Amino acid sequence: MTVLAQHAVEAEAARPLTAAERFGVAEKPDLAFTPEIARETEHLYEKVKQFIPAFEWPVYAPYVAAINRLKKERGAVILAHNYQTPEIFHCVADIVGDSLQLARDATRVDAEIIIQCGVHFMAETSKLLNPEKTVLIPDARAGCSLSESITGADVRLLKQRYPGVPVVTYVNTSADVKAETDICCTSSNVLAVIESLESDTVLCIPDEYLAMNVAKQTNKKILTWKGHCEVHERFTPQELLAYKEAHPGIEIIGHPECHPDVIAVCDFAGSTAGMINYVKDNRPARVLLVTECSMASNIQAELPGVDFVKPCNLCPHMKRITLPKILDSLVNMTEEVLVDPAIADRARLAVERMVNLKQ
């Protein structure tokens, strides 16, 4: 054997096994809609029938049944964000919630395999909190405009410009950015995170509007970065005022990733979890959620008595996650999420500080 051939053999032997090599590739299931599949998924269709016409269900049902069977065989758990479509959120997900809830629940799952139905930074966060587990994302292209608005190098430059100022980073960021961070936050705990720091000045990045909105709730000086969510930045005060005029008595509930001028028009503002809890607790007759529109559908499935007016701003990244792609992940164990060990420990520390923060 030549020296080059020997090196190739040694390199192959040292290469970590892929998820497909560790768990094997499953046989692709039959996706025919049979009477058995109809019976098996009937109770799930009841949850989503107001969003999926009966004539379309035979297309969805075989995927739903196959995913639910295979995840049990694999010992996998499916985490789904509130912005996922109803057939994912209500029919195949095991754990649902906002970014903070999913981050916390990711630390509690016993399953060896986590399928993250969200965007890439969420899957990275799950991997950071579960380094020994296998984390898959059905489409690795599912990104985030906030995450892409800033890099680790940007944060290092900010720290040089503002020495000693603590960095609070929105969880909607890459592991590379989190590694340069003192503590992470989500829209539901950003105020608590900022108030937990002793400094009178705080860098709150990268969501400019989130930082501007929380600045109104604290005496600390908040330094910002010009990152925006491409869904929430499209809402305008004029649009919401037009809805109020067209629907007298409607309650408008906003997300803090919206511009402060938009939040000023809202009757209530909160994280996705806060918005959901507000609707469940108050049961307004008619409501408009100023956020990604799939969330309204997911809540409406549980609150049929509430009339949801939907300005349908979709997240193109969240919508990359589909039932066929979830099934493909489970069958072929593809799109594994890995984090460079050189940054994983520092990034994990920032996330763990957030998760463990007592509120």
N, C-alpha and C positions, 0 to 999 in steps of 0.2 A: 504494500500500500504506500502510495506517495505521501509526502508530508502534507500537501494540500488536501488530499483525500482524508488523511488522519484528522486534520483540523476540522474538516466538514463533519466528520462523524462525531467528534468531541462537541462541536457547536450544537449539533442536533440533539445530542444526549443532554446538554445543559439547558436546552430551550424549554421553557415552561409549557406544560400541556395546555392546549386550548380547552374551552368549555366542552366543545364537541368531543374531544378526545377523552376528557375526564368522565363525561356522563353518557357518551354515545349518542348517535343520531336515531331518533325514533322513526317508526314507520308512519308515513303520511296517512292520516285517517281518511276514510271515505266521507265525502261532504254531500252526500245525497240527503234530501229531505224525506225522511221516512215516517210512517206512523209512530214508530218508537221515538224518533227525535222530537216529533211534535208533542208527544206525551211528556218527554223528559224536560222540555223547555217551556211547557205551557205556563207554569207558575212564574217564570221569568218574563214571559211576554206580557203578562198582566201589568208588570211594573212600567213597561215602555210602550204600551199599545197606543197611547195618545200621541206618540211621536213617530212610531213606525207603523205604516198601514199594514193591514193583515196580509195583503198580497205580496208585501216585501219580506215578511218574516221568514218564509222558507229559504231566503238567501242568507239571512243572519243566523238562524237557528242551528244549522250544522256546525258553523264555526263556534258558536257559544257552547254547544254540547262537547265538541272536540277539545276546546280549551279547558273546560272545567274537568273533563276526564283526565287529560294529560297533565295538568298541573298537580293533580293528586298523585298520579303515578310518579311524577318527577320529584314530588315533595317540594313544590314551588309555591310561592305566595305572590299575588299580583297586587301592586300598589298603584292606585289611580288618583290623579289630581282632580279637583273639582271641575276643571275645564274639559275633561274628557267627555266624549259623546255618551248619551244614555245607554246604548247597548254595551259599552265598556263599563261605565260607572255602575250600572245596576245589575248587569248580567254575568260579568266574569271577575270583577274586582273583589278582592278579599278585604282590603283596607282602602278607605277613601279619605280625602281631606285636603287641607291647604298645605303649603310648603312646610310650615312648622309642625303640623300634625304628622305628616308623612316622615319628617326627619325624626321625630320622637318615636313613632311606631316602628321605624326601620331598626331601632336599637332593641326592640322587644320581640321581633319575630324569631321563631325557632327554625324556620325553613332554611334549607341550605342554598336555595336558589331564589333570588328576588327578581321579578319582572317589573321594571319601572315604567308605568304608563304615564309619562309626563315628558318633560324636556331634559336635555342632556345634563344640565347642572344638577337636577334632582337625582338622576341616576348616580352621578359622581358623589353627591352627598350621601346617598345610601351606601356607596362603596367605602367612603371615608369612615362611616360609622360601623361598617361591617367588613373590615378588611379581609376576613377569612371566608366570607361568603361569596358566591358567584352572583354578580349583578348583570342583568341583561336589559337592554333597551330595544324595543321593537324596531326603531328606526334611529340610527345614530346621527342622522341629519336634523333631528328635532332640536333646534337651537333656541336662542332667546336674544332679542335685541338688546336687553339690558346686559346680559352676560358678554355679548360681543362688543359692548361699548367701552370696555376697559380691560387692561392687561395687568399682569403682575408688575411689569416694568413701569407702567403708569403709576401704580401705587407706590413703588419705591421712590419715584420722583416726587410724589406728593409728600412722602415722609421726609424727604430732604428739604422740601420747601417749608414744611410745618413740623419741625423737630419737636418731639415730645408730645404731639397731639395724638390722642388715641384714634384708631381707625375702626369705625363700625361699618361693616360691609354687608350689604343685602345678600341674602342667601342665593339670589339670582345671579351668581357669578361662578366663574371657573375655579377649580381647585388651586390653580396658579395664583389667582387673586386672593383667595381665602388664606393662602399660606403667608401672605403679607399683612394679614389682618389681626387686630387684637381680639375682636369678637364679631360674630355674625349676628344678623337680625332678620326677622321677617316683618311683613306689614302688620302682623298682629302683636308683635312684642318690641317693635322698634323704640317706643317711648321708654319702656322698662329697661331696655338695654342701655340706652343713652343715660338715663337717670342713675344707672348702677355704676357709672364711671365717675371718678373723682374730679376729672378735669372740667374746667369751665368752658372749654372749647373742644368740639368733637368733629372729626371728619366723618360724614355720613354719605357713603357712596354705594353704587354709582347712580341711583335713581334720584334725579334732581327734584322731582315733584314730591316724592315721599319725604325727602329731607326738608323741603319747604313747608310741607304740611305738618310735620312733627315739630318744626321750629316754632310753630305757633303754640305748642303745648308745653314748652320747656323754657327755662331762663338761660339755658346754655347757648353759646354761640355755635351755630351749625354751619360747617363748611360743606359745599356741595360739589358735585360733578355732573356734567351735562349728559347723563344717560336717561333714556326714556323707554317705556314699554310701548311698542308699536300699536298695541290694542288700545290701551287707556289714553294715550296722547291724542287719539283721534276725536274723543268726545269734546264738545264745546258747550259753554254756558247757554248759547243761543239755541242749540239743539234741545237741551233739557227744558228750557223755558217754553219752547214750542210744544213739547210733550205735556207740560203742565197745563198749557192753554187748551190743548186738544182733549185732555183727560182730567177734568176737574176732580180734585180730591186724591189724585195719584200720589203715592209716596215714592220719592226718588232716593235710592241708596247707592252711595258712591264708594269707589275703591281709592285708597290714598296714593295710588300710582297715577291718578288723574291730576291735572293742573289745579292749583288752589282755587282758581276762579270757578272751576267746575264743582269742586267740593263745596264752595260757598252757596251754590244753588241747591245742593242736596239736603234732604231732611235728616239723613244719617250717613255717616261715613265709617267704614271699618274694613278689616281684612276680609278675605273670602269667607273665613269661618265666622267672623263677626257679622257679615252681611246675612249669612245663612241663619245664624242664631236670632238676628233681629226679626227676620221674616217669620221664623217658627214661633218666636215668643209673642209677636204682636199681631200676626195674621192680618195684615192690611188687606182691604178689599181689592185694591189694585196697586201694583208695585212695578217699578222699573229698576233693574239692577244695572248700574253703570260699570260693566265689566264684560268679560268674555261671555258670549250668550249661551253657551252650552250649560253654564252653571244654572241659569234660570230654568232650563228644561229639567235638570237633575233635581232641583228643589221642587219644581211643579209636580213631578211624579209622586212626591210625598205629601204635597199640600194642594190637592185638586181644587179646593175652595178658593184659592188665591188666584186672581187674574194677573198674569204676568204680561206686561207690555215689553217687547223685546227689540231694542235697537241692536241689530245683530252684527256686532263686531267680532269676528272670528280670529283666533290665533292660528296662523298658518303652520306654526311649528307643532302645536298640540295636535293639530288635525293630521299630521303625518302618522300618528299612532292609530292603527286600524285593527279590526279583528283578524284579518288575514296575516298581518305582520306579527301580531301577538302569537298566533298559532305557529308561524314560521320560527319564531324565537324558541318556542317550546319543543318543536320537532327537531330543529337543526342546532339549537344552542348557539345561535349566532348573535352578533353585536354585543359582545361582552365589554363591559365598562371597566377599564383599568386606570389607576392613578399612579403616576411616577412616584416611586418610593422616596425620592429626594425631596418632594414637596408634601407628600401625604401626611406625615406626622404633624407638620406645622398647620396645614389646612384643617386637619382633624381637630386640633386643639381649639381653633376658633369656633368650629361648629359645636363641639362639646360644651364650650363655655356658654353658648347660646342655649343649647338643649337643657343644660343643668341650672340655668339661671332661675332662681326662686322669684316668683312674681306675686 
